[in-house]
Amino acid sequence: MSTVVGMDQVEADRTARRDLWRLLTPKNVGRIGATAGVAEYHPPSVAQPPTLGAAHDRPEIYFVLAGTGELHTPSQVRPLASGDAFLIPGGVPHTIVGTSGASLRAFYVSLKDPQ
């Protein structure tokens, strides 16, 4: 049976940098080898480059739904816009930020080892 989960059905994990709605998780769909959700990345509150976030063990795939922003990694800063898709390999520190005074909203899938 299919599982349908809306953003209004889960509590957002909110920080100063982003809001995160974890939609498909082992809690509601069982072990499927991935989790998925929607993240909204806010512009930095000060005019300085953002610090890099953590490196996750698993790869993450993103599709930008709305807004503009930047992807920061140790080796580059890439512009992002609505309609862009990108992959962050496991083990790469990164940060995503909104730009132009607005947030960037993206759908993400975090791949897991389906052991």
URSUL-V972278 format. One record per residue. N is the residue number from 1. RES is the residue in one letter. SS is DSSP state (~ for helix, > for strand, _ for the rest). PHI is phi in whole degrees, -180 to 180 (* if undefined). PSI is psi in whole degrees, 0 to 359 (none if undefined). Layout:
[[N | RES | SS | PHI | PSI] [N | RES | SS | PHI | PSI]]
This chain:
[[1 | M | _ | * | 140] [2 | S | _ | -76 | 149] [3 | T | _ | -113 | 130] [4 | V | _ | -119 | 124] [5 | V | _ | -129 | 125] [6 | G | _ | -98 | 159] [7 | M | ~ | -60 | 331] [8 | D | ~ | -77 | 355] [9 | Q | ~ | -100 | 354] [10 | V | _ | -126 | 150] [11 | E | _ | -82 | 131] [12 | A | _ | -72 | 140] [13 | D | > | -90 | 108] [14 | R | > | -109 | 132] [15 | T | _ | -131 | 177] [16 | A | _ | -65 | 330] [17 | R | _ | -87 | 329] [18 | R | > | -162 | 160] [19 | D | > | -113 | 138] [20 | L | > | -133 | 124] [21 | W | > | -109 | 109] [22 | R | > | -86 | 105] [23 | L | > | -91 | 309] [24 | L | > | -112 | 109] [25 | T | _ | -134 | 166] [26 | P | ~ | -56 | 335] [27 | K | ~ | -65 | 323] [28 | N | ~ | -112 | 348] [29 | V | ~ | -129 | 2] [30 | G | _ | 78 | 188] [31 | R | _ | -80 | 105] [32 | I | _ | -117 | 3] [33 | G | _ | 86 | 7] [34 | A | > | -162 | 162] [35 | T | > | -126 | 159] [36 | A | > | -149 | 157] [37 | G | > | -177 | 195] [38 | V | > | -124 | 136] [39 | A | > | -125 | 140] [40 | E | > | -119 | 115] [41 | Y | > | -100 | 125] [42 | H | _ | -89 | 155] [43 | P | _ | -65 | 151] [44 | P | _ | -61 | 147] [45 | S | _ | -83 | 348] [46 | V | _ | -130 | 156] [47 | A | _ | -84 | 69] [48 | Q | _ | -148 | 156] [49 | P | _ | -59 | 139] [50 | P | _ | -69 | 152] [51 | T | _ | -80 | 150] [52 | L | _ | -70 | 142] [53 | G | _ | -85 | 192] [54 | A | _ | -72 | 159] [55 | A | _ | -96 | 125] [56 | H | _ | -90 | 153] [57 | D | _ | -69 | 333] [58 | R | _ | -115 | 156] [59 | P | _ | -69 | 153] [60 | E | > | -128 | 136] [61 | I | > | -113 | 133] [62 | Y | > | -124 | 149] [63 | F | > | -132 | 121] [64 | V | > | -78 | 118] [65 | L | > | -85 | 321] [66 | A | > | -159 | 152] [67 | G | _ | 91 | 182] [68 | T | > | -129 | 158] [69 | G | > | -172 | 197] [70 | E | > | -140 | 145] [71 | L | > | -106 | 121] [72 | H | > | -107 | 128] [73 | T | > | -130 | 173] [74 | P | _ | -59 | 334] [75 | S | _ | -107 | 353] [76 | Q | > | -164 | 164] [77 | V | > | -125 | 121] [78 | R | > | -115 | 134] [79 | P | > | -72 | 149] [80 | L | > | -130 | 145] [81 | A | > | -146 | 163] [82 | S | _ | -51 | 132] [83 | G | _ | 97 | 348] [84 | D | _ | -78 | 147] [85 | A | > | -126 | 146] [86 | F | > | -154 | 160] [87 | L | > | -119 | 133] [88 | I | > | -111 | 112] [89 | P | _ | -64 | 154] [90 | G | _ | -59 | 143] [91 | G | _ | 87 | 1] [92 | V | _ | -101 | 117] [93 | P | _ | -62 | 142] [94 | H | > | -158 | 162] [95 | T | > | -145 | 141] [96 | I | > | -118 | 134] [97 | V | > | -133 | 151] [98 | G | > | -80 | 155] [99 | T | _ | -130 | 176] [100 | S | _ | 59 | 33] [101 | G | _ | 73 | 10] [102 | A | _ | -132 | 163] [103 | S | _ | -84 | 158] [104 | L | > | -109 | 128] [105 | R | > | -110 | 131] [106 | A | > | -138 | 149] [107 | F | > | -92 | 137] [108 | Y | > | -131 | 153] [109 | V | > | -129 | 123] [110 | S | > | -104 | 112] [111 | L | > | -78 | 143] [112 | K | _ | -128 | 157] [113 | D | _ | -72 | 118] [114 | P | _ | -81 | 40] [115 | Q | _ | -61 | none]]
